[in-house]
Amino acid sequence: MINLFATLRFNIRAFGLRQGLKFPVYIYGNFKLKNIGKINIKCPVSRRMIVIGSNYDMIDTSSTVFNNHGTLDIYGKVFINYGTYISNQGVIVFHGNNIIGNTAEIRISSRLEIGYNTFIGFESRIMDSNMHYVVDVETRQVHRNCSPIILGNYNWLGSNSYIKRGTVTPDYLIVASPNALLSKDYSNIPPYTVMAGCPARPVKQGIRRIYNFHLEKIINKYFEQHPDATFYQIDETADLDSLCTFRF
């Protein structure tokens, strides 16, 4: 259920009266606003383009926590599901068509970029800092404890993924769950790669996720009617980009 008071308060505080009354942000369920920080919408403003705390299954009532001391740059629609914890002291960039899964945790000290049509699975963790410093006892050097995370376009990070500081991913990456760990620059890996493991490593190439619900129904029905079939053949004339792009 929409939280009317939180929605009105958030929009007016974030965008002022004139833009806030366009209600670009809708807030649902239990919501805790600690700090609103700076939020820049870098695209045409539309009603309900940013949804925070949505809970479609109505099972969990966990609070969504928003604690922004830094800057959020938003270039398109963003859905942040219930129970998510966002703590930002740097810059988070949403390039649009993004979904953050239930009870995910995002803690940013420097910078996080989430590419276009990139989804973060439920209970995933994204942290660009170790939250502490260590010293080399021989050199007595202390290095930075944080570095930016850059997630490419059309990424799908499965549930319980753990993304650490310095992670850079290519476009069209699938991270298979559970408990995959990414902690370095993977930009040299070709697109359409599936990664899995702790630490994550490539396990398959040439793979994309389907986001067309109508096609999924057709595929489900096909496998129900053909219990011995091992694959469903998509017509060669079909546009894969359209089938693999989520439509809000």
Short mmCIF file of the C-alpha atoms (twelve columns), coordinates in Angstrom:
data_MODEL
# 
_entry.id   MODEL 
# 
loop_
_atom_site.group_PDB 
_atom_site.id 
_atom_site.type_symbol 
_atom_site.label_atom_id 
_atom_site.label_alt_id 
_atom_site.label_comp_id 
_atom_site.label_asym_id 
_atom_site.label_seq_id 
_atom_site.Cartn_x 
_atom_site.Cartn_y 
_atom_site.Cartn_z 
_atom_site.pdbx_PDB_model_num 
ATOM 1   C CA . MET A 1   0.000  0.000   0.000   1 
ATOM 2   C CA . ILE A 2   1.276  3.458   -0.834  1 
ATOM 3   C CA . ASN A 3   2.557  5.493   2.091   1 
ATOM 4   C CA . LEU A 4   0.909  8.846   1.328   1 
ATOM 5   C CA . PHE A 5   2.609  10.860  4.051   1 
ATOM 6   C CA . ALA A 6   6.083  9.547   3.241   1 
ATOM 7   C CA . THR A 7   5.482  10.071  -0.472  1 
ATOM 8   C CA . LEU A 8   4.433  13.705  -0.054  1 
ATOM 9   C CA . ARG A 9   7.209  14.464  2.432   1 
ATOM 10  C CA . PHE A 10  9.919  12.870  0.308   1 
ATOM 11  C CA . ASN A 11  8.932  14.600  -2.924  1 
ATOM 12  C CA . ILE A 12  8.642  18.082  -1.406  1 
ATOM 13  C CA . ARG A 13  11.911 17.767  0.507   1 
ATOM 14  C CA . ALA A 14  13.826 16.313  -2.431  1 
ATOM 15  C CA . PHE A 15  12.520 18.470  -5.279  1 
ATOM 16  C CA . GLY A 16  10.732 21.468  -3.837  1 
ATOM 17  C CA . LEU A 17  7.044  22.271  -4.151  1 
ATOM 18  C CA . ARG A 18  6.773  22.778  -7.915  1 
ATOM 19  C CA . GLN A 19  8.542  19.630  -9.051  1 
ATOM 20  C CA . GLY A 20  7.618  17.646  -5.959  1 
ATOM 21  C CA . LEU A 21  3.902  17.897  -6.705  1 
ATOM 22  C CA . LYS A 22  4.540  16.019  -9.931  1 
ATOM 23  C CA . PHE A 23  5.194  13.066  -7.572  1 
ATOM 24  C CA . PRO A 24  8.110  11.448  -9.395  1 
ATOM 25  C CA . VAL A 25  8.663  9.277   -6.293  1 
ATOM 26  C CA . TYR A 26  6.109  6.872   -4.835  1 
ATOM 27  C CA . ILE A 27  6.847  5.269   -1.471  1 
ATOM 28  C CA . TYR A 28  5.207  2.101   -0.183  1 
ATOM 29  C CA . GLY A 29  5.008  0.283   3.133   1 
ATOM 30  C CA . ASN A 30  7.277  0.852   6.116   1 
ATOM 31  C CA . PHE A 31  9.792  3.531   5.227   1 
ATOM 32  C CA . LYS A 32  12.526 5.160   7.288   1 
ATOM 33  C CA . LEU A 33  13.997 8.376   5.921   1 
ATOM 34  C CA . LYS A 34  17.222 9.245   7.744   1 
ATOM 35  C CA . ASN A 35  18.770 11.720  5.290   1 
ATOM 36  C CA . ILE A 36  17.502 12.784  1.885   1 
ATOM 37  C CA . GLY A 37  20.728 14.279  0.500   1 
ATOM 38  C CA . LYS A 38  20.720 15.524  -3.098  1 
ATOM 39  C CA . ILE A 39  18.666 13.820  -5.795  1 
ATOM 40  C CA . ASN A 40  19.053 14.894  -9.422  1 
ATOM 41  C CA . ILE A 41  16.597 13.641  -12.033 1 
ATOM 42  C CA . LYS A 42  18.530 13.798  -15.298 1 
ATOM 43  C CA . CYS A 43  15.624 12.960  -17.590 1 
ATOM 44  C CA . PRO A 44  12.049 14.190  -18.169 1 
ATOM 45  C CA . VAL A 45  10.141 13.988  -14.895 1 
ATOM 46  C CA . SER A 46  7.096  11.727  -14.821 1 
ATOM 47  C CA . ARG A 47  4.775  10.526  -12.065 1 
ATOM 48  C CA . ARG A 48  5.883  7.356   -10.257 1 
ATOM 49  C CA . MET A 49  9.138  7.046   -12.165 1 
ATOM 50  C CA . ILE A 50  10.903 6.141   -8.901  1 
ATOM 51  C CA . VAL A 51  9.255  3.555   -6.640  1 
ATOM 52  C CA . ILE A 52  10.654 2.834   -3.185  1 
ATOM 53  C CA . GLY A 53  9.498  0.031   -0.881  1 
ATOM 54  C CA . SER A 54  7.211  -1.805  -3.282  1 
ATOM 55  C CA . ASN A 55  6.026  -5.144  -1.936  1 
ATOM 56  C CA . TYR A 56  4.046  -7.101  -4.494  1 
ATOM 57  C CA . ASP A 57  3.917  -10.402 -2.629  1 
ATOM 58  C CA . MET A 58  2.663  -8.724  0.591   1 
ATOM 59  C CA . ILE A 59  4.494  -11.292 2.733   1 
ATOM 60  C CA . ASP A 60  7.405  -9.372  4.231   1 
ATOM 61  C CA . THR A 61  6.886  -6.072  6.057   1 
ATOM 62  C CA . SER A 62  10.557 -5.145  6.475   1 
ATOM 63  C CA . SER A 63  11.282 -1.430  6.589   1 
ATOM 64  C CA . THR A 64  13.022 0.224   3.659   1 
ATOM 65  C CA . VAL A 65  15.771 2.563   4.885   1 
ATOM 66  C CA . PHE A 66  17.017 5.570   2.889   1 
ATOM 67  C CA . ASN A 67  20.098 7.308   4.281   1 
ATOM 68  C CA . ASN A 68  21.589 9.592   1.626   1 
ATOM 69  C CA . HIS A 69  24.315 12.035  2.635   1 
ATOM 70  C CA . GLY A 70  25.613 12.257  -0.921  1 
ATOM 71  C CA . THR A 71  24.136 12.523  -4.416  1 
ATOM 72  C CA . LEU A 72  21.801 10.347  -6.478  1 
ATOM 73  C CA . ASP A 73  21.738 10.945  -10.245 1 
ATOM 74  C CA . ILE A 74  18.766 9.296   -11.920 1 
ATOM 75  C CA . TYR A 75  18.467 8.898   -15.697 1 
ATOM 76  C CA . GLY A 76  15.309 6.792   -15.905 1 
ATOM 77  C CA . LYS A 77  12.847 4.615   -14.021 1 
ATOM 78  C CA . VAL A 78  14.014 2.969   -10.806 1 
ATOM 79  C CA . PHE A 79  12.247 0.415   -8.599  1 
ATOM 80  C CA . ILE A 80  13.702 -0.155  -5.123  1 
ATOM 81  C CA . ASN A 81  11.854 -3.013  -3.452  1 
ATOM 82  C CA . TYR A 82  10.921 -3.414  0.217   1 
ATOM 83  C CA . GLY A 83  13.426 -3.973  2.970   1 
ATOM 84  C CA . THR A 84  16.295 -2.431  1.008   1 
ATOM 85  C CA . TYR A 85  18.938 -0.454  2.925   1 
ATOM 86  C CA . ILE A 86  20.609 2.401   1.047   1 
ATOM 87  C CA . SER A 87  23.417 4.317   2.727   1 
ATOM 88  C CA . ASN A 88  25.283 6.748   0.490   1 
ATOM 89  C CA . GLN A 89  28.029 9.234   1.234   1 
ATOM 90  C CA . GLY A 90  29.283 9.541   -2.336  1 
ATOM 91  C CA . VAL A 91  27.520 9.360   -5.699  1 
ATOM 92  C CA . ILE A 92  25.082 6.722   -6.911  1 
ATOM 93  C CA . VAL A 93  24.106 6.838   -10.590 1 
ATOM 94  C CA . PHE A 94  21.013 4.968   -11.799 1 
ATOM 95  C CA . HIS A 95  21.109 4.885   -15.603 1 
ATOM 96  C CA . GLY A 96  17.443 3.863   -15.769 1 
ATOM 97  C CA . ASN A 97  15.233 0.799   -16.030 1 
ATOM 98  C CA . ASN A 98  16.754 -0.471  -12.783 1 
ATOM 99  C CA . ILE A 99  15.312 -2.770  -10.136 1 
ATOM 100 C CA . ILE A 100 16.848 -3.307  -6.700  1 
ATOM 101 C CA . GLY A 101 15.539 -6.545  -5.200  1 
ATOM 102 C CA . ASN A 102 13.960 -7.102  -1.799  1 
ATOM 103 C CA . THR A 103 16.187 -6.619  1.256   1 
ATOM 104 C CA . ALA A 104 19.252 -5.698  -0.770  1 
ATOM 105 C CA . GLU A 105 21.905 -3.565  0.931   1 
ATOM 106 C CA . ILE A 106 23.836 -0.752  -0.770  1 
ATOM 107 C CA . ARG A 107 26.566 1.090   1.130   1 
ATOM 108 C CA . ILE A 108 28.543 3.619   -0.902  1 
ATOM 109 C CA . SER A 109 31.394 5.876   0.182   1 
ATOM 110 C CA . SER A 110 32.765 6.923   -3.226  1 
ATOM 111 C CA . ARG A 111 30.774 5.989   -6.350  1 
ATOM 112 C CA . LEU A 112 28.371 3.383   -7.693  1 
ATOM 113 C CA . GLU A 113 27.055 3.325   -11.260 1 
ATOM 114 C CA . ILE A 114 24.226 0.970   -12.174 1 
ATOM 115 C CA . GLY A 115 23.907 0.569   -15.931 1 
ATOM 116 C CA . TYR A 116 20.735 0.789   -18.010 1 
ATOM 117 C CA . ASN A 117 18.368 -2.157  -17.549 1 
ATOM 118 C CA . THR A 118 20.570 -3.630  -14.827 1 
ATOM 119 C CA . PHE A 119 18.848 -5.515  -11.992 1 
ATOM 120 C CA . ILE A 120 20.132 -6.353  -8.526  1 
ATOM 121 C CA . GLY A 121 18.717 -9.559  -7.019  1 
ATOM 122 C CA . PHE A 122 17.160 -9.786  -3.568  1 
ATOM 123 C CA . GLU A 123 19.410 -9.930  -0.500  1 
ATOM 124 C CA . SER A 124 22.419 -8.812  -2.552  1 
ATOM 125 C CA . ARG A 125 25.144 -6.616  -1.036  1 
ATOM 126 C CA . ILE A 126 26.996 -3.808  -2.784  1 
ATOM 127 C CA . MET A 127 29.775 -2.106  -0.828  1 
ATOM 128 C CA . ASP A 128 32.527 0.083   -2.302  1 
ATOM 129 C CA . SER A 129 34.510 0.191   0.953   1 
ATOM 130 C CA . ASN A 130 36.024 -2.267  3.398   1 
ATOM 131 C CA . MET A 131 34.758 0.067   6.147   1 
ATOM 132 C CA . HIS A 132 38.181 -0.005  7.823   1 
ATOM 133 C CA . TYR A 133 41.874 0.550   7.121   1 
ATOM 134 C CA . VAL A 134 44.804 -1.838  7.348   1 
ATOM 135 C CA . VAL A 135 48.523 -1.075  7.532   1 
ATOM 136 C CA . ASP A 136 51.379 -3.005  5.919   1 
ATOM 137 C CA . VAL A 137 53.684 -3.729  8.855   1 
ATOM 138 C CA . GLU A 138 56.803 -3.656  6.636   1 
ATOM 139 C CA . THR A 139 56.164 -0.538  4.536   1 
ATOM 140 C CA . ARG A 140 53.819 1.120   7.065   1 
ATOM 141 C CA . GLN A 141 51.635 2.127   4.131   1 
ATOM 142 C CA . VAL A 142 47.876 2.522   4.466   1 
ATOM 143 C CA . HIS A 143 45.941 2.346   1.215   1 
ATOM 144 C CA . ARG A 144 42.497 3.689   0.384   1 
ATOM 145 C CA . ASN A 145 39.715 1.548   1.739   1 
ATOM 146 C CA . CYS A 146 37.222 2.326   -1.047  1 
ATOM 147 C CA . SER A 147 37.067 2.438   -4.836  1 
ATOM 148 C CA . PRO A 148 34.158 2.897   -7.279  1 
ATOM 149 C CA . ILE A 149 31.868 0.142   -8.501  1 
ATOM 150 C CA . ILE A 150 30.726 0.329   -12.134 1 
ATOM 151 C CA . LEU A 151 28.022 -2.112  -13.259 1 
ATOM 152 C CA . GLY A 152 27.476 -2.324  -17.024 1 
ATOM 153 C CA . ASN A 153 24.229 -2.169  -18.978 1 
ATOM 154 C CA . TYR A 154 21.833 -5.123  -19.090 1 
ATOM 155 C CA . ASN A 155 23.413 -6.843  -16.100 1 
ATOM 156 C CA . TRP A 156 21.430 -9.287  -14.003 1 
ATOM 157 C CA . LEU A 157 22.947 -9.917  -10.581 1 
ATOM 158 C CA . GLY A 158 21.186 -12.896 -9.068  1 
ATOM 159 C CA . SER A 159 20.013 -13.056 -5.472  1 
ATOM 160 C CA . ASN A 160 22.609 -13.021 -2.694  1 
ATOM 161 C CA . SER A 161 25.321 -11.593 -4.930  1 
ATOM 162 C CA . TYR A 162 28.108 -9.727  -3.147  1 
ATOM 163 C CA . ILE A 163 29.712 -6.856  -5.057  1 
ATOM 164 C CA . LYS A 164 32.847 -5.405  -3.471  1 
ATOM 165 C CA . ARG A 165 34.903 -2.294  -4.081  1 
ATOM 166 C CA . GLY A 166 36.601 -1.886  -7.432  1 
ATOM 167 C CA . THR A 167 34.179 -4.154  -9.277  1 
ATOM 168 C CA . VAL A 168 33.650 -3.267  -12.951 1 
ATOM 169 C CA . THR A 169 31.363 -5.427  -15.090 1 
ATOM 170 C CA . PRO A 170 30.827 -5.567  -18.853 1 
ATOM 171 C CA . ASP A 171 27.454 -5.127  -20.547 1 
ATOM 172 C CA . TYR A 172 25.069 -8.088  -20.743 1 
ATOM 173 C CA . LEU A 173 26.494 -9.944  -17.744 1 
ATOM 174 C CA . ILE A 174 24.591 -12.522 -15.695 1 
ATOM 175 C CA . VAL A 175 25.806 -13.298 -12.183 1 
ATOM 176 C CA . ALA A 176 24.397 -16.644 -11.118 1 
ATOM 177 C CA . SER A 177 23.300 -16.988 -7.522  1 
ATOM 178 C CA . PRO A 178 23.645 -17.865 -4.755  1 
ATOM 179 C CA . ASN A 179 26.559 -16.217 -2.995  1 
ATOM 180 C CA . ALA A 180 28.563 -15.114 -6.020  1 
ATOM 181 C CA . LEU A 181 31.370 -12.703 -5.130  1 
ATOM 182 C CA . LEU A 182 32.705 -10.025 -7.501  1 
ATOM 183 C CA . SER A 183 35.673 -7.974  -6.375  1 
ATOM 184 C CA . LYS A 184 37.701 -6.724  -9.373  1 
ATOM 185 C CA . ASP A 185 37.600 -5.332  -12.918 1 
ATOM 186 C CA . TYR A 186 35.883 -7.834  -15.247 1 
ATOM 187 C CA . SER A 187 35.522 -5.453  -18.197 1 
ATOM 188 C CA . ASN A 188 37.747 -7.648  -20.378 1 
ATOM 189 C CA . ILE A 189 35.166 -10.441 -20.203 1 
ATOM 190 C CA . PRO A 190 32.986 -10.542 -23.357 1 
ATOM 191 C CA . PRO A 191 29.285 -9.632  -23.175 1 
ATOM 192 C CA . TYR A 192 26.612 -12.321 -22.718 1 
ATOM 193 C CA . THR A 193 28.738 -14.107 -20.110 1 
ATOM 194 C CA . VAL A 194 27.436 -15.975 -17.059 1 
ATOM 195 C CA . MET A 195 29.598 -15.819 -13.929 1 
ATOM 196 C CA . ALA A 196 29.253 -17.861 -10.754 1 
ATOM 197 C CA . GLY A 197 31.166 -18.821 -7.641  1 
ATOM 198 C CA . CYS A 198 33.111 -17.246 -4.806  1 
ATOM 199 C CA . PRO A 199 35.102 -15.608 -6.226  1 
ATOM 200 C CA . ALA A 200 33.013 -15.438 -9.392  1 
ATOM 201 C CA . ARG A 201 34.415 -16.762 -12.663 1 
ATOM 202 C CA . PRO A 202 32.959 -17.140 -16.173 1 
ATOM 203 C CA . VAL A 203 31.042 -20.399 -16.611 1 
ATOM 204 C CA . LYS A 204 29.135 -19.837 -19.874 1 
ATOM 205 C CA . GLN A 205 28.934 -17.368 -22.768 1 
ATOM 206 C CA . GLY A 206 26.300 -16.264 -25.264 1 
ATOM 207 C CA . ILE A 207 23.475 -16.037 -22.697 1 
ATOM 208 C CA . ARG A 208 20.832 -13.319 -22.100 1 
ATOM 209 C CA . ARG A 209 17.891 -13.134 -19.732 1 
ATOM 210 C CA . ILE A 210 14.362 -12.884 -21.184 1 
ATOM 211 C CA . TYR A 211 12.199 -10.078 -19.798 1 
ATOM 212 C CA . ASN A 212 9.114  -10.548 -21.967 1 
ATOM 213 C CA . PHE A 213 6.349  -11.883 -19.725 1 
ATOM 214 C CA . HIS A 214 4.108  -12.832 -22.669 1 
ATOM 215 C CA . LEU A 215 6.877  -14.966 -24.159 1 
ATOM 216 C CA . GLU A 216 7.562  -16.545 -20.764 1 
ATOM 217 C CA . LYS A 217 3.923  -17.667 -20.593 1 
ATOM 218 C CA . ILE A 218 4.222  -19.190 -24.058 1 
ATOM 219 C CA . ILE A 219 7.438  -20.991 -23.073 1 
ATOM 220 C CA . ASN A 220 5.897  -22.288 -19.836 1 
ATOM 221 C CA . LYS A 221 2.888  -23.621 -21.736 1 
ATOM 222 C CA . TYR A 222 5.158  -25.234 -24.320 1 
ATOM 223 C CA . PHE A 223 7.128  -27.150 -21.702 1 
ATOM 224 C CA . GLU A 224 3.905  -28.198 -19.954 1 
ATOM 225 C CA . GLN A 225 2.612  -29.607 -23.226 1 
ATOM 226 C CA . HIS A 226 5.969  -31.141 -24.182 1 
ATOM 227 C CA . PRO A 227 7.360  -32.725 -20.976 1 
ATOM 228 C CA . ASP A 228 10.205 -34.407 -22.867 1 
ATOM 229 C CA . ALA A 229 11.396 -31.234 -24.603 1 
ATOM 230 C CA . THR A 230 14.739 -29.795 -23.495 1 
ATOM 231 C CA . PHE A 231 14.495 -26.445 -25.280 1 
ATOM 232 C CA . TYR A 232 12.070 -23.975 -26.864 1 
ATOM 233 C CA . GLN A 233 13.138 -22.473 -30.192 1 
ATOM 234 C CA . ILE A 234 12.660 -18.706 -30.595 1 
ATOM 235 C CA . ASP A 235 11.838 -17.618 -34.132 1 
ATOM 236 C CA . GLU A 236 14.827 -16.202 -36.023 1 
ATOM 237 C CA . THR A 237 12.828 -13.098 -36.944 1 
ATOM 238 C CA . ALA A 238 12.218 -12.190 -33.286 1 
ATOM 239 C CA . ASP A 239 14.026 -9.136  -31.933 1 
ATOM 240 C CA . LEU A 240 16.146 -10.398 -29.029 1 
ATOM 241 C CA . ASP A 241 16.791 -6.865  -27.765 1 
ATOM 242 C CA . SER A 242 13.060 -6.375  -27.344 1 
ATOM 243 C CA . LEU A 243 12.597 -9.749  -25.660 1 
ATOM 244 C CA . CYS A 244 15.472 -9.110  -23.257 1 
ATOM 245 C CA . THR A 245 14.626 -5.551  -22.197 1 
ATOM 246 C CA . PHE A 246 12.321 -5.053  -19.227 1 
ATOM 247 C CA . ARG A 247 9.309  -2.814  -19.836 1 
ATOM 248 C CA . PHE A 248 8.014  -0.939  -16.796 1 
# 
